[in-house]
Amino acid sequence: MKQLNHLFLLAAVIISAVVILFYSCRGSKLEGTYSHTAEKVFVYSYTTTYSFRTDGTVTQIVNGNETEMDYEVDGNKIRIKTPDKGVLVMTLRDDGTIIGPAGNRFNKLNTD
């Protein structure tokens, strides 16, 4: 009977490891590049992009100026740690878009 309990425990550990490995290799729903273009703000338009990577880093590009930052995801909230030690909170919506500061909508770009 004791040997049978050990087999069940071993099977549970193996199944758990396989499930964790499967989900960790699937990639992040957030991973990718998102873009928003502000039309004619102070006489000119500008585009902001965020490129999220699975390693917890994001690159922000505003008119060619790049900034590397770290981010964390908690549910549908994305918390980006800014260089000035602040935190920028964005929302990942069910439709795959991100709502950023001032309600700006960032659409995911196709990278195919």
C-alpha positions in Angstrom: 0.0 0.0 0.0 2.9 2.4 0.8 4.4 1.7 -2.5 1.1 2.5 -4.3 1.0 5.9 -2.5 4.5 6.7 -3.7 3.5 5.9 -7.3 0.4 8.2 -7.0 2.6 11.0 -5.6 5.2 10.5 -8.3 2.5 10.6 -11.0 1.1 13.8 -9.5 4.5 15.4 -9.5 5.2 14.4 -13.1 1.8 15.6 -14.3 2.2 18.9 -12.5 5.7 19.4 -14.1 4.3 18.7 -17.6 1.4 21.2 -17.1 3.8 23.9 -15.8 6.2 23.3 -18.7 3.4 23.4 -21.2 2.0 26.8 -20.0 5.4 28.4 -19.5 6.3 27.6 -23.2 3.1 29.0 -24.7 4.3 32.6 -24.6 2.6 35.6 -23.2 -0.8 36.9 -24.4 0.9 40.3 -24.0 4.0 39.6 -26.0 4.4 41.8 -29.1 4.4 45.4 -30.3 1.5 47.8 -29.7 1.1 51.2 -31.4 -0.9 54.4 -31.0 -0.7 57.5 -33.1 -1.8 60.8 -31.6 -3.1 63.1 -34.3 -2.1 66.7 -34.4 -1.1 67.3 -30.8 0.6 70.7 -30.6 0.5 71.0 -34.4 2.1 67.6 -35.2 1.3 63.9 -34.9 3.4 61.4 -33.1 3.4 57.6 -32.7 4.2 55.7 -29.5 5.0 52.0 -29.6 5.5 49.5 -26.7 7.3 46.2 -27.5 6.7 43.7 -24.7 9.0 40.6 -24.4 8.4 37.5 -22.3 11.5 38.3 -20.2 9.6 41.1 -18.4 11.2 44.0 -20.4 9.5 46.5 -22.7 10.8 49.0 -25.2 8.9 52.3 -25.5 9.5 54.3 -28.7 8.2 57.8 -29.1 9.2 59.5 -32.3 12.4 57.4 -32.5 13.5 57.9 -28.9 13.8 54.5 -27.2 13.5 53.7 -23.5 14.0 50.2 -22.0 11.9 49.4 -19.0 10.7 46.5 -16.9 7.1 45.5 -16.5 4.9 43.1 -14.5 1.4 41.8 -15.3 -1.2 41.3 -12.6 -4.4 40.1 -14.1 -5.2 42.5 -16.9 -3.1 45.3 -15.4 0.4 46.0 -16.9 2.7 47.9 -14.5 5.7 49.5 -16.3 8.5 50.7 -14.1 9.6 54.0 -15.6 13.2 55.3 -15.4 12.2 58.0 -12.9 11.1 55.3 -10.4 7.5 55.8 -11.2 4.9 53.2 -12.4 2.8 53.5 -15.5 -0.3 51.4 -15.3 -2.0 50.2 -18.5 -4.9 47.8 -19.0 -4.9 44.8 -21.4 -8.4 44.4 -22.7 -10.1 41.2 -23.8 -10.0 42.3 -27.4 -6.2 42.3 -27.3 -5.8 46.1 -27.2 -4.1 48.1 -24.4 -5.6 51.2 -22.8 -2.8 53.5 -21.8 -2.5 57.0 -20.3 -5.3 59.4 -21.1 -7.4 56.5 -22.5 -5.1 56.1 -25.5 -5.8 52.7 -27.3 -2.7 50.8 -28.4 -3.4 48.2 -31.1 -1.2 45.1 -31.5 0.8 45.1 -34.7 1.0 42.1 -36.9 4.5 40.7 -37.0 3.8 37.8 -39.4 
